[in-house]
C-alpha cells in the first residue's frame, strides 16, 4: 500500500484531525508498541498499520 492511499483511507475512516492524532499518539501493541507514525518510519508496510488501526477500532473488514 502506498502512503498516499494509506493517508486517504485513514482520513476517510477517522477524519483528518482524528487520523493525525491516532497516528501520532495511539500506541499499538500489534505494531511492537509503537505508534502508527513510528511504525511507518521504521519501515512497516502502511497496509499493516492500516489493518492494526482497523482491528483496534472494530472497523468492518469489508472496509479494510
N, C-alpha and C positions, 0 to 999 in steps of 0.2 A: 504494500500500500504506500502510495506517495504521501508526503507530508501535506500537500495541498488537499488531497482527498480526506485525510485524517482531520484536518482543520475544518473542512466543510461539514463532515459528519458530526464532530463534537459540537460545532456551533448550531447545527440544525436540531440536535437532540437535547442539548442543555442550555442553549442560548450563549451568546458571545461572552458575556461577563462571567457567567457561572462556569463555562468551559475553561476560561482562562484561570479562574480561581481553583478549579478542580485539578488542573494540570500542574499548578504551582504548589498547591497546599495539601492535597489528598495523598497520603502515603498508602500504597497498595502492597500488601504482603506478597501477593501474587507476582509482583514485579521486583521482588527482592527487597521489600521495604523501602522502595523509592517512590518518588512522585512520578507522574507520567512524564513530566518535562525532564526529570533526571534520567529516567529510563531511555527516553529517545536520545538524549545527549550521549548516553553510554552505548548507543548503537542498537538498542532493542527495536525490532520492527514495529512501526506505528500500528500495524494491524493487531499485534499482541497487546499493545497498550489500549487500543480501542476495545478489544474484547474484554480485557480486565475491567475497564470502566463500565462496560455494558453489564457484566456479571455483578459488579458491585452495586449497581443501581437498578437491577432487575429489568433491564431493557429487553423487550421481547426478542428472541433470537432471529425472527424474520427481519429485524432492523439492523442486525449486525452486518 
